[in-house]
Amino acid sequence: MPTMNENLEGMDGRLPGDEAGGLEAEVSRSPNRLTQWLETLTRLGLGEMLTRLGASIGTLILVVAVVLLLQSFYDDAVLGRAAEETAEPAAFAPPISLEAVPVMLSVEPEGISRSANLHTNIPTRPRLEVITYTVQPGDTVFGIAERFNLNPKTILWGNPYTLRDDPHRLTVGMELNILPVDGVYYEWQGTESLNTVAAFFNVDPEVIINFPGNHLDPDTIGDYNNPNIEPGTWLVVPGGSRLFTSWSAPVGVTRSNPAVARVMGAGACGPVTGGAVGYGSFIWPTRAHYLSGYDYSPDTNHYGIDIHGTLNEAVYAADAGVIVYAGWNDYGYGNLILIDHGNGWQTLYAHLNGINVVCGQSVGRGDVIGSLGSTGNSSGPHLHFEIMSSQYGKVNPWNFLPPP
């Protein structure tokens, strides 16, 4: 008959009341079961997949842990800064002066905020009225025109009684009319036809009537042949143009017909027979070979070049020829010499301080004919030099003189 102890040993190896021993046996058997399970999965070819899955789960757990840790640090920092901002100032902190701290109050509605700007940019409106400008030292017709964004012609055509189409008449202190646009300034006489005036300046009558600066009323202007315009009224002719009045020597003053130059002044000569003939080429009439004033510019009625020089410096004949004018010019060129070269060419020398030749005299190329000066309408010592052709008219001297 089995004993009591033998019966107890047959009950799973546990004695009554020995629960702890049973648990230890169960735990000791669990690793074996896990190992057997893993071996079974490995034999089935699932071992590598389980390894990767385990690595992924471990990585995910690590990332979550790092995020939670950083969030904890951030919350602590925010709470600490908020505590510092709301804390009472330390007893030893210096008082803050409200006068030293600028207070800026800003109430911004929802949307785009705009800062207040007390400066307002007003668009530039075109000028409509004629203004007056006083000539300053160093001014030229070109410089004044550029300052007011006008064509140099407009400076001359805007001052017909002052400049008389001659840029050399410009003097310091002179008051000039500055038109608002390029064109011509015309004084209404009271007896002319508006159609005739408009045609003379190459525009339509409506151009003159409709320009706001002229203050003409199209409804009351009346008949264009006898318009209702007050005599003495100055009118701007926008886009108008006209021929210049020439105060220089006319083209074609030859030894056989020097009387053409009588309108120029007392220096005109009588007819000459024979005399020297030029070579058809020219030399510089002064030692200096650069400008000291205006260049050749038909736009400003300046058909010569103003060559630099000093007072009483020698002036030379640019080519051989005969003197057909020697004396004073009444139209701003002062003492003037004109040489006919006998081959269809003439040369002109103006603003001279002295004249060393007489009418009808033959001169050779390079002969001294006078001294450089500043007579007539001149702002300083220089030689105004022109080259003229009976065939081509007044040409640009730069195209016929040797290179400087």
TORKOL-4160 file (C-alpha; in steps of 0.2 Angstrom, whole numbers, padded with zeros to 4 digits, m for minus):
404
<pt num="1" X="0000" Y="0000" Z="0000"/>
<pt num="2" X="0008" Y="0017" Z="m0005"/>
<pt num="3" X="0012" Y="0028" Z="0009"/>
<pt num="4" X="0006" Y="0045" Z="0012"/>
<pt num="5" X="0022" Y="0053" Z="0006"/>
<pt num="6" X="0022" Y="0043" Z="m0010"/>
<pt num="7" X="0004" Y="0049" Z="m0014"/>
<pt num="8" X="0009" Y="0067" Z="m0011"/>
<pt num="9" X="0024" Y="0065" Z="m0023"/>
<pt num="10" X="0013" Y="0059" Z="m0037"/>
<pt num="11" X="0003" Y="0076" Z="m0037"/>
<pt num="12" X="0015" Y="0086" Z="m0049"/>
<pt num="13" X="0029" Y="0085" Z="m0037"/>
<pt num="14" X="0021" Y="0098" Z="m0025"/>
<pt num="15" X="0017" Y="0096" Z="m0007"/>
<pt num="16" X="0001" Y="0103" Z="0000"/>
<pt num="17" X="0005" Y="0121" Z="0004"/>
<pt num="18" X="0020" Y="0122" Z="m0007"/>
<pt num="19" X="0013" Y="0135" Z="m0020"/>
<pt num="20" X="0030" Y="0144" Z="m0021"/>
<pt num="21" X="0039" Y="0129" Z="m0026"/>
<pt num="22" X="0026" Y="0126" Z="m0040"/>
<pt num="23" X="0028" Y="0143" Z="m0047"/>
<pt num="24" X="0047" Y="0141" Z="m0048"/>
<pt num="25" X="0045" Y="0125" Z="m0057"/>
<pt num="26" X="0033" Y="0134" Z="m0069"/>
<pt num="27" X="0045" Y="0148" Z="m0072"/>
<pt num="28" X="0060" Y="0136" Z="m0074"/>
<pt num="29" X="0050" Y="0128" Z="m0088"/>
<pt num="30" X="0045" Y="0144" Z="m0097"/>
<pt num="31" X="0062" Y="0148" Z="m0105"/>
<pt num="32" X="0062" Y="0130" Z="m0112"/>
<pt num="33" X="0045" Y="0133" Z="m0120"/>
<pt num="34" X="0051" Y="0150" Z="m0127"/>
<pt num="35" X="0066" Y="0142" Z="m0134"/>
<pt num="36" X="0056" Y="0128" Z="m0142"/>
<pt num="37" X="0044" Y="0141" Z="m0149"/>
<pt num="38" X="0058" Y="0151" Z="m0157"/>
<pt num="39" X="0067" Y="0135" Z="m0164"/>
<pt num="40" X="0050" Y="0130" Z="m0172"/>
<pt num="41" X="0048" Y="0147" Z="m0180"/>
<pt num="42" X="0066" Y="0146" Z="m0186"/>
<pt num="43" X="0064" Y="0129" Z="m0194"/>
<pt num="44" X="0049" Y="0137" Z="m0203"/>
<pt num="45" X="0060" Y="0151" Z="m0210"/>
<pt num="46" X="0052" Y="0165" Z="m0200"/>
<pt num="47" X="0067" Y="0169" Z="m0189"/>
<pt num="48" X="0074" Y="0183" Z="m0200"/>
<pt num="49" X="0058" Y="0192" Z="m0201"/>
<pt num="50" X="0055" Y="0191" Z="m0182"/>
<pt num="51" X="0073" Y="0198" Z="m0180"/>
<pt num="52" X="0069" Y="0213" Z="m0191"/>
<pt num="53" X="0052" Y="0216" Z="m0183"/>
<pt num="54" X="0060" Y="0216" Z="m0166"/>
<pt num="55" X="0073" Y="0229" Z="m0171"/>
<pt num="56" X="0060" Y="0240" Z="m0179"/>
<pt num="57" X="0049" Y="0240" Z="m0163"/>
<pt num="58" X="0065" Y="0244" Z="m0153"/>
<pt num="59" X="0069" Y="0258" Z="m0163"/>
<pt num="60" X="0051" Y="0265" Z="m0162"/>
<pt num="61" X="0051" Y="0264" Z="m0143"/>
<pt num="62" X="0068" Y="0273" Z="m0143"/>
<pt num="63" X="0062" Y="0287" Z="m0154"/>
<pt num="64" X="0046" Y="0289" Z="m0143"/>
<pt num="65" X="0057" Y="0290" Z="m0128"/>
<pt num="66" X="0068" Y="0304" Z="m0135"/>
<pt num="67" X="0053" Y="0314" Z="m0140"/>
<pt num="68" X="0045" Y="0313" Z="m0123"/>
<pt num="69" X="0061" Y="0318" Z="m0115"/>
<pt num="70" X="0063" Y="0333" Z="m0126"/>
<pt num="71" X="0045" Y="0338" Z="m0123"/>
<pt num="72" X="0049" Y="0337" Z="m0104"/>
<pt num="73" X="0064" Y="0349" Z="m0106"/>
<pt num="74" X="0055" Y="0361" Z="m0117"/>
<pt num="75" X="0040" Y="0362" Z="m0104"/>
<pt num="76" X="0052" Y="0365" Z="m0090"/>
<pt num="77" X="0061" Y="0379" Z="m0100"/>
<pt num="78" X="0044" Y="0388" Z="m0104"/>
<pt num="79" X="0038" Y="0387" Z="m0086"/>
<pt num="80" X="0054" Y="0393" Z="m0080"/>
<pt num="81" X="0054" Y="0408" Z="m0092"/>
<pt num="82" X="0036" Y="0412" Z="m0087"/>
<pt num="83" X="0040" Y="0411" Z="m0069"/>
<pt num="84" X="0055" Y="0424" Z="m0072"/>
<pt num="85" X="0044" Y="0436" Z="m0081"/>
<pt num="86" X="0030" Y="0435" Z="m0068"/>
<pt num="87" X="0042" Y="0436" Z="m0053"/>
<pt num="88" X="0044" Y="0451" Z="m0043"/>
<pt num="89" X="0059" Y="0462" Z="m0047"/>
<pt num="90" X="0074" Y="0459" Z="m0036"/>
<pt num="91" X="0076" Y="0471" Z="m0021"/>
<pt num="92" X="0093" Y="0477" Z="m0028"/>
<pt num="93" X="0087" Y="0480" Z="m0046"/>
<pt num="94" X="0087" Y="0499" Z="m0051"/>
<pt num="95" X="0071" Y="0508" Z="m0054"/>
<pt num="96" X="0066" Y="0510" Z="m0073"/>
<pt num="97" X="0063" Y="0527" Z="m0079"/>
<pt num="98" X="0048" Y="0529" Z="m0090"/>
<pt num="99" X="0055" Y="0545" Z="m0098"/>
<pt num="100" X="0070" Y="0535" Z="m0104"/>
<pt num="101" X="0059" Y="0521" Z="m0112"/>
<pt num="102" X="0049" Y="0526" Z="m0128"/>
<pt num="103" X="0031" Y="0519" Z="m0127"/>
<pt num="104" X="0024" Y="0513" Z="m0143"/>
<pt num="105" X="0005" Y="0510" Z="m0144"/>
<pt num="106" X="m0001" Y="0501" Z="m0159"/>
<pt num="107" X="m0018" Y="0494" Z="m0162"/>
<pt num="108" X="m0018" Y="0483" Z="m0177"/>
<pt num="109" X="m0034" Y="0476" Z="m0185"/>
<pt num="110" X="m0034" Y="0459" Z="m0192"/>
<pt num="111" X="m0027" Y="0459" Z="m0210"/>
<pt num="112" X="m0012" Y="0468" Z="m0217"/>
<pt num="113" X="m0005" Y="0482" Z="m0206"/>
<pt num="114" X="0001" Y="0499" Z="m0214"/>
<pt num="115" X="0012" Y="0511" Z="m0206"/>
<pt num="116" X="0008" Y="0529" Z="m0207"/>
<pt num="117" X="0018" Y="0540" Z="m0219"/>
<pt num="118" X="0017" Y="0559" Z="m0217"/>
<pt num="119" X="0026" Y="0562" Z="m0234"/>
<pt num="120" X="0015" Y="0561" Z="m0249"/>
<pt num="121" X="0023" Y="0559" Z="m0267"/>
<pt num="122" X="0013" Y="0570" Z="m0279"/>
<pt num="123" X="0016" Y="0565" Z="m0297"/>
<pt num="124" X="0026" Y="0578" Z="m0307"/>
<pt num="125" X="0014" Y="0588" Z="m0319"/>
<pt num="126" X="0020" Y="0595" Z="m0335"/>
<pt num="127" X="0024" Y="0613" Z="m0335"/>
<pt num="128" X="0013" Y="0624" Z="m0345"/>
<pt num="129" X="0019" Y="0642" Z="m0342"/>
<pt num="130" X="0034" Y="0651" Z="m0348"/>
<pt num="131" X="0047" Y="0654" Z="m0334"/>
<pt num="132" X="0062" Y="0666" Z="m0333"/>
<pt num="133" X="0080" Y="0661" Z="m0331"/>
<pt num="134" X="0095" Y="0672" Z="m0327"/>
<pt num="135" X="0111" Y="0667" Z="m0336"/>
<pt num="136" X="0125" Y="0662" Z="m0324"/>
<pt num="137" X="0143" Y="0662" Z="m0327"/>
<pt num="138" X="0148" Y="0647" Z="m0337"/>
<pt num="139" X="0131" Y="0645" Z="m0345"/>
<pt num="140" X="0129" Y="0640" Z="m0364"/>
<pt num="141" X="0114" Y="0638" Z="m0374"/>
<pt num="142" X="0117" Y="0619" Z="m0374"/>
<pt num="143" X="0119" Y="0619" Z="m0355"/>
<pt num="144" X="0103" Y="0629" Z="m0352"/>
<pt num="145" X="0093" Y="0618" Z="m0364"/>
<pt num="146" X="0099" Y="0602" Z="m0356"/>
<pt num="147" X="0095" Y="0609" Z="m0339"/>
<pt num="148" X="0077" Y="0612" Z="m0344"/>
<pt num="149" X="0076" Y="0596" Z="m0355"/>
<pt num="150" X="0074" Y="0606" Z="m0371"/>
<pt num="151" X="0081" Y="0607" Z="m0388"/>
<pt num="152" X="0095" Y="0621" Z="m0390"/>
<pt num="153" X="0085" Y="0628" Z="m0404"/>
<pt num="154" X="0070" Y="0631" Z="m0392"/>
<pt num="155" X="0082" Y="0643" Z="m0381"/>
<pt num="156" X="0085" Y="0653" Z="m0397"/>
<pt num="157" X="0068" Y="0653" Z="m0404"/>
<pt num="158" X="0061" Y="0657" Z="m0386"/>
<pt num="159" X="0071" Y="0673" Z="m0386"/>
<pt num="160" X="0070" Y="0681" Z="m0403"/>
<pt num="161" X="0073" Y="0699" Z="m0397"/>
<pt num="162" X="0087" Y="0695" Z="m0384"/>
<pt num="163" X="0098" Y="0682" Z="m0393"/>
<pt num="164" X="0093" Y="0686" Z="m0411"/>
<pt num="165" X="0097" Y="0668" Z="m0416"/>
<pt num="166" X="0115" Y="0670" Z="m0411"/>
<pt num="167" X="0122" Y="0660" Z="m0396"/>
<pt num="168" X="0136" Y="0671" Z="m0394"/>
<pt num="169" X="0124" Y="0685" Z="m0388"/>
<pt num="170" X="0122" Y="0675" Z="m0372"/>
<pt num="171" X="0129" Y="0685" Z="m0357"/>
<pt num="172" X="0129" Y="0684" Z="m0338"/>
<pt num="173" X="0114" Y="0692" Z="m0330"/>
<pt num="174" X="0103" Y="0691" Z="m0346"/>
<pt num="175" X="0085" Y="0685" Z="m0343"/>
<pt num="176" X="0079" Y="0671" Z="m0354"/>
<pt num="177" X="0062" Y="0665" Z="m0358"/>
<pt num="178" X="0061" Y="0646" Z="m0355"/>
<pt num="179" X="0047" Y="0638" Z="m0364"/>
<pt num="180" X="0038" Y="0623" Z="m0356"/>
<pt num="181" X="0039" Y="0613" Z="m0372"/>
<pt num="182" X="0050" Y="0613" Z="m0388"/>
<pt num="183" X="0044" Y="0625" Z="m0401"/>
<pt num="184" X="0044" Y="0644" Z="m0404"/>
<pt num="185" X="0038" Y="0659" Z="m0395"/>
<pt num="186" X="0029" Y="0672" Z="m0405"/>
<pt num="187" X="0022" Y="0689" Z="m0401"/>
<pt num="188" X="0005" Y="0692" Z="m0409"/>
<pt num="189" X="0005" Y="0708" Z="m0419"/>
<pt num="190" X="m0014" Y="0710" Z="m0421"/>
<pt num="191" X="m0015" Y="0711" Z="m0440"/>
<pt num="192" X="m0010" Y="0694" Z="m0446"/>
<pt num="193" X="m0019" Y="0678" Z="m0450"/>
<pt num="194" X="m0019" Y="0663" Z="m0438"/>
<pt num="195" X="m0018" Y="0652" Z="m0453"/>
<pt num="196" X="m0003" Y="0661" Z="m0460"/>
<pt num="197" X="0007" Y="0661" Z="m0443"/>
<pt num="198" X="0003" Y="0643" Z="m0441"/>
<pt num="199" X="0009" Y="0639" Z="m0458"/>
<pt num="200" X="0025" Y="0649" Z="m0456"/>
<pt num="201" X="0029" Y="0639" Z="m0440"/>
<pt num="202" X="0024" Y="0622" Z="m0449"/>
<pt num="203" X="0010" Y="0618" Z="m0437"/>
<pt num="204" X="m0009" Y="0618" Z="m0438"/>
<pt num="205" X="m0019" Y="0632" Z="m0430"/>
<pt num="206" X="m0027" Y="0621" Z="m0418"/>
<pt num="207" X="m0010" Y="0617" Z="m0410"/>
<pt num="208" X="m0008" Y="0635" Z="m0405"/>
<pt num="209" X="m0026" Y="0637" Z="m0399"/>
<pt num="210" X="m0027" Y="0621" Z="m0389"/>
<pt num="211" X="m0011" Y="0623" Z="m0380"/>
<pt num="212" X="m0017" Y="0627" Z="m0362"/>
<pt num="213" X="m0002" Y="0639" Z="m0358"/>
<pt num="214" X="m0009" Y="0651" Z="m0371"/>
<pt num="215" X="m0025" Y="0653" Z="m0362"/>
<pt num="216" X="m0035" Y="0654" Z="m0378"/>
<pt num="217" X="m0054" Y="0650" Z="m0379"/>
<pt num="218" X="m0058" Y="0640" Z="m0395"/>
<pt num="219" X="m0076" Y="0645" Z="m0393"/>
<pt num="220" X="m0072" Y="0664" Z="m0394"/>
<pt num="221" X="m0057" Y="0664" Z="m0405"/>
<pt num="222" X="m0068" Y="0668" Z="m0420"/>
<pt num="223" X="m0062" Y="0669" Z="m0438"/>
<pt num="224" X="m0044" Y="0662" Z="m0440"/>
<pt num="225" X="m0041" Y="0675" Z="m0453"/>
<pt num="226" X="m0045" Y="0689" Z="m0440"/>
<pt num="227" X="m0044" Y="0679" Z="m0423"/>
<pt num="228" X="m0049" Y="0687" Z="m0407"/>
<pt num="229" X="m0031" Y="0688" Z="m0400"/>
<pt num="230" X="m0025" Y="0703" Z="m0390"/>
<pt num="231" X="m0011" Y="0712" Z="m0399"/>
<pt num="232" X="0006" Y="0710" Z="m0389"/>
<pt num="233" X="0000" Y="0692" Z="m0383"/>
<pt num="234" X="0015" Y="0680" Z="m0383"/>
<pt num="235" X="0010" Y="0663" Z="m0389"/>
<pt num="236" X="0019" Y="0646" Z="m0387"/>
<pt num="237" X="0019" Y="0637" Z="m0403"/>
<pt num="238" X="0022" Y="0618" Z="m0398"/>
<pt num="239" X="0033" Y="0609" Z="m0410"/>
<pt num="240" X="0035" Y="0624" Z="m0421"/>
<pt num="241" X="0050" Y="0628" Z="m0431"/>
<pt num="242" X="0057" Y="0641" Z="m0442"/>
<pt num="243" X="0073" Y="0646" Z="m0452"/>
<pt num="244" X="0087" Y="0655" Z="m0442"/>
<pt num="245" X="0092" Y="0672" Z="m0446"/>
<pt num="246" X="0110" Y="0672" Z="m0451"/>
<pt num="247" X="0122" Y="0685" Z="m0444"/>
<pt num="248" X="0137" Y="0677" Z="m0452"/>
<pt num="249" X="0144" Y="0680" Z="m0469"/>
<pt num="250" X="0133" Y="0674" Z="m0483"/>
<pt num="251" X="0140" Y="0660" Z="m0494"/>
<pt num="252" X="0148" Y="0665" Z="m0510"/>
<pt num="253" X="0157" Y="0680" Z="m0505"/>
<pt num="254" X="0170" Y="0679" Z="m0519"/>
<pt num="255" X="0184" Y="0691" Z="m0526"/>
<pt num="256" X="0173" Y="0694" Z="m0541"/>
<pt num="257" X="0157" Y="0698" Z="m0530"/>
<pt num="258" X="0163" Y="0704" Z="m0513"/>
<pt num="259" X="0148" Y="0716" Z="m0512"/>
<pt num="260" X="0137" Y="0702" Z="m0506"/>
<pt num="261" X="0146" Y="0705" Z="m0489"/>
<pt num="262" X="0140" Y="0723" Z="m0488"/>
<pt num="263" X="0126" Y="0719" Z="m0476"/>
<pt num="264" X="0139" Y="0713" Z="m0463"/>
<pt num="265" X="0147" Y="0730" Z="m0460"/>
<pt num="266" X="0160" Y="0742" Z="m0464"/>
<pt num="267" X="0173" Y="0728" Z="m0468"/>
<pt num="268" X="0166" Y="0724" Z="m0485"/>
<pt num="269" X="0178" Y="0725" Z="m0500"/>
<pt num="270" X="0176" Y="0730" Z="m0518"/>
<pt num="271" X="0179" Y="0718" Z="m0533"/>
<pt num="272" X="0196" Y="0710" Z="m0535"/>
<pt num="273" X="0205" Y="0704" Z="m0550"/>
<pt num="274" X="0217" Y="0690" Z="m0550"/>
<pt num="275" X="0226" Y="0685" Z="m0533"/>
<pt num="276" X="0232" Y="0670" Z="m0525"/>
<pt num="277" X="0222" Y="0653" Z="m0527"/>
<pt num="278" X="0221" Y="0640" Z="m0513"/>
<pt num="279" X="0227" Y="0622" Z="m0513"/>
<pt num="280" X="0210" Y="0615" Z="m0509"/>
<pt num="281" X="0216" Y="0609" Z="m0491"/>
<pt num="282" X="0217" Y="0618" Z="m0475"/>
<pt num="283" X="0228" Y="0620" Z="m0460"/>
<pt num="284" X="0223" Y="0625" Z="m0442"/>
<pt num="285" X="0222" Y="0644" Z="m0441"/>
<pt num="286" X="0229" Y="0644" Z="m0423"/>
<pt num="287" X="0242" Y="0635" Z="m0412"/>
<pt num="288" X="0229" Y="0627" Z="m0402"/>
<pt num="289" X="0218" Y="0613" Z="m0409"/>
<pt num="290" X="0204" Y="0611" Z="m0397"/>
<pt num="291" X="0188" Y="0620" Z="m0393"/>
<pt num="292" X="0185" Y="0634" Z="m0381"/>
<pt num="293" X="0166" Y="0638" Z="m0383"/>
<pt num="294" X="0153" Y="0631" Z="m0396"/>
<pt num="295" X="0156" Y="0617" Z="m0408"/>
<pt num="296" X="0149" Y="0616" Z="m0425"/>
<pt num="297" X="0130" Y="0615" Z="m0422"/>
<pt num="298" X="0117" Y="0619" Z="m0435"/>
<pt num="299" X="0104" Y="0617" Z="m0421"/>
<pt num="300" X="0110" Y="0632" Z="m0413"/>
<pt num="301" X="0114" Y="0642" Z="m0429"/>
<pt num="302" X="0132" Y="0640" Z="m0425"/>
<pt num="303" X="0141" Y="0635" Z="m0441"/>
<pt num="304" X="0159" Y="0636" Z="m0436"/>
<pt num="305" X="0170" Y="0630" Z="m0421"/>
<pt num="306" X="0176" Y="0641" Z="m0407"/>
<pt num="307" X="0195" Y="0637" Z="m0406"/>
<pt num="308" X="0204" Y="0640" Z="m0390"/>
<pt num="309" X="0218" Y="0653" Z="m0389"/>
<pt num="310" X="0225" Y="0668" Z="m0379"/>
<pt num="311" X="0223" Y="0686" Z="m0382"/>
<pt num="312" X="0234" Y="0693" Z="m0396"/>
<pt num="313" X="0240" Y="0676" Z="m0401"/>
<pt num="314" X="0243" Y="0674" Z="m0420"/>
<pt num="315" X="0229" Y="0669" Z="m0432"/>
<pt num="316" X="0235" Y="0661" Z="m0448"/>
<pt num="317" X="0227" Y="0659" Z="m0465"/>
<pt num="318" X="0220" Y="0641" Z="m0467"/>
<pt num="319" X="0224" Y="0642" Z="m0486"/>
<pt num="320" X="0230" Y="0654" Z="m0499"/>
<pt num="321" X="0218" Y="0666" Z="m0506"/>
<pt num="322" X="0212" Y="0685" Z="m0507"/>
<pt num="323" X="0205" Y="0695" Z="m0493"/>
<pt num="324" X="0187" Y="0700" Z="m0497"/>
<pt num="325" X="0182" Y="0706" Z="m0480"/>
<pt num="326" X="0192" Y="0715" Z="m0467"/>
<pt num="327" X="0184" Y="0725" Z="m0453"/>
<pt num="328" X="0170" Y="0727" Z="m0441"/>
<pt num="329" X="0155" Y="0715" Z="m0442"/>
<pt num="330" X="0139" Y="0723" Z="m0436"/>
<pt num="331" X="0130" Y="0707" Z="m0430"/>
<pt num="332" X="0141" Y="0701" Z="m0416"/>
<pt num="333" X="0157" Y="0694" Z="m0424"/>
<pt num="334" X="0168" Y="0709" Z="m0420"/>
<pt num="335" X="0183" Y="0711" Z="m0430"/>
<pt num="336" X="0182" Y="0699" Z="m0445"/>
<pt num="337" X="0192" Y="0693" Z="m0460"/>
<pt num="338" X="0185" Y="0683" Z="m0474"/>
<pt num="339" X="0196" Y="0675" Z="m0487"/>
<pt num="340" X="0191" Y="0669" Z="m0504"/>
<pt num="341" X="0202" Y="0654" Z="m0510"/>
<pt num="342" X="0198" Y="0656" Z="m0528"/>
<pt num="343" X="0192" Y="0638" Z="m0530"/>
<pt num="344" X="0175" Y="0638" Z="m0523"/>
<pt num="345" X="0180" Y="0639" Z="m0505"/>
<pt num="346" X="0180" Y="0653" Z="m0492"/>
<pt num="347" X="0186" Y="0654" Z="m0474"/>
<pt num="348" X="0180" Y="0666" Z="m0460"/>
<pt num="349" X="0190" Y="0672" Z="m0444"/>
<pt num="350" X="0180" Y="0681" Z="m0431"/>
<pt num="351" X="0181" Y="0690" Z="m0414"/>
<pt num="352" X="0199" Y="0696" Z="m0419"/>
<pt num="353" X="0208" Y="0708" Z="m0408"/>
<pt num="354" X="0218" Y="0715" Z="m0422"/>
<pt num="355" X="0218" Y="0714" Z="m0441"/>
<pt num="356" X="0235" Y="0713" Z="m0451"/>
<pt num="357" X="0228" Y="0713" Z="m0469"/>
<pt num="358" X="0218" Y="0724" Z="m0480"/>
<pt num="359" X="0205" Y="0721" Z="m0494"/>
<pt num="360" X="0211" Y="0713" Z="m0510"/>
<pt num="361" X="0227" Y="0707" Z="m0502"/>
<pt num="362" X="0234" Y="0690" Z="m0507"/>
<pt num="363" X="0239" Y="0679" Z="m0493"/>
<pt num="364" X="0248" Y="0662" Z="m0493"/>
<pt num="365" X="0244" Y="0647" Z="m0482"/>
<pt num="366" X="0250" Y="0650" Z="m0465"/>
<pt num="367" X="0253" Y="0669" Z="m0466"/>
<pt num="368" X="0248" Y="0679" Z="m0451"/>
<pt num="369" X="0232" Y="0688" Z="m0454"/>
<pt num="370" X="0227" Y="0695" Z="m0437"/>
<pt num="371" X="0228" Y="0692" Z="m0418"/>
<pt num="372" X="0215" Y="0682" Z="m0408"/>
<pt num="373" X="0203" Y="0692" Z="m0397"/>
<pt num="374" X="0186" Y="0693" Z="m0389"/>
<pt num="375" X="0178" Y="0707" Z="m0399"/>
<pt num="376" X="0159" Y="0707" Z="m0403"/>
<pt num="377" X="0148" Y="0695" Z="m0394"/>
<pt num="378" X="0161" Y="0685" Z="m0385"/>
<pt num="379" X="0163" Y="0678" Z="m0368"/>
<pt num="380" X="0182" Y="0676" Z="m0369"/>
<pt num="381" X="0197" Y="0675" Z="m0381"/>
<pt num="382" X="0194" Y="0663" Z="m0394"/>
<pt num="383" X="0193" Y="0661" Z="m0413"/>
<pt num="384" X="0177" Y="0658" Z="m0422"/>
<pt num="385" X="0182" Y="0649" Z="m0438"/>
<pt num="386" X="0171" Y="0644" Z="m0453"/>
<pt num="387" X="0174" Y="0635" Z="m0469"/>
<pt num="388" X="0161" Y="0638" Z="m0483"/>
<pt num="389" X="0159" Y="0631" Z="m0501"/>
<pt num="390" X="0150" Y="0638" Z="m0515"/>
<pt num="391" X="0143" Y="0621" Z="m0519"/>
<pt num="392" X="0140" Y="0613" Z="m0501"/>
<pt num="393" X="0137" Y="0629" Z="m0491"/>
<pt num="394" X="0144" Y="0630" Z="m0473"/>
<pt num="395" X="0152" Y="0614" Z="m0469"/>
<pt num="396" X="0159" Y="0606" Z="m0453"/>
<pt num="397" X="0177" Y="0612" Z="m0451"/>
<pt num="398" X="0182" Y="0596" Z="m0441"/>
<pt num="399" X="0179" Y="0586" Z="m0458"/>
<pt num="400" X="0192" Y="0597" Z="m0467"/>
<pt num="401" X="0205" Y="0601" Z="m0454"/>
<pt num="402" X="0220" Y="0589" Z="m0450"/>
<pt num="403" X="0217" Y="0578" Z="m0434"/>
<pt num="404" X="0222" Y="0588" Z="m0418"/>
